[in-house]
Amino acid sequence: WFRRMKRILCVIAAFLFVAGCGLQAKTYMVCVGIADYPDTKNDLRVSAGDAVTVSKIFEKNNNADVVLLTDDEATVSATCVAMRTLFAKAGEDDVVIFFFSGHGVPGCFVCHDGYLKYKDITDIMAASKAQHKEIFADACFSGKARMTNRRNSDYSPTNVMFFFSSRDNEYSQERRGWKNSLFTAYLERGLRGGADTDRNRTITARELFDFVSKGVKAASEGKQHPVMWGKFDDDMPVIEW
């Protein structure tokens, strides 16, 4: 009798564990990195590797669905299709993330074959049911996308957290011998636990910004300042590690 009850309890415990896992928020992420542009004079060194690095962090999370596009794969059309398809799967409690590393110009990211407008990205995100929406960009002058300094928790379908590598008049820097740019290097360290100041294994928006901003400013000797803005709660979870 005892052994039978023990087996029954084990089955119940396993069922509850699986059911609980199914209730966890899921992350849907599109990572884009372009180092090899059609014109060699515009080539970058580590941007494709930046996207690979960030995608691997989230791929290790069993509750994440990640699409990676690098170099000639990263066309405007392919990027938009990936976002529309993936972000449409998200429920209200899930998280959708877009990461970009490459060239940037005012109002756009530069894909392999043309310009991807910020508005196109936010329009695609607005169609998603997810309340938590995040855009990370490692691109020169990426801060030019900034339209407001306001940040609050008044959520709506268009709310997005923007976390960009530099101010609107700054270059996003690299370091010889580093496999990633400064911003992505500290983003990786932060997402892998370095930013978890309260050690609860959840990295929040505020924790991540404080960690990455401090690291990038120090490594660049004050020449690069990451920026974050949008409508979101400082305690919004970015990743559980």
Buried (B, 14 or more C-beta within 10 A) or exposed (E): EEEEEEEEEEEEEEEEEEEEEEEEBBBBBBBBBBBBBEEEEEBBEBBBBBBBBBBEBBBEBEBBBBBBBBBEBBBBEBBBBBBBEBBEBBEEEBBBBBBBBBBBEEEBBBBBBEBBEBEBBBBBBBEBBBBBBBBBBBBBBBBBBBEEEEBEEEBEEEBBBBBBBBBBEBBBBBEEEBBBBBBBBBBBBBBBEBBBEEEEEBBBBBBBBBBBBBBBBEBBEEEBBBBBBBBBBBEBBBBBB
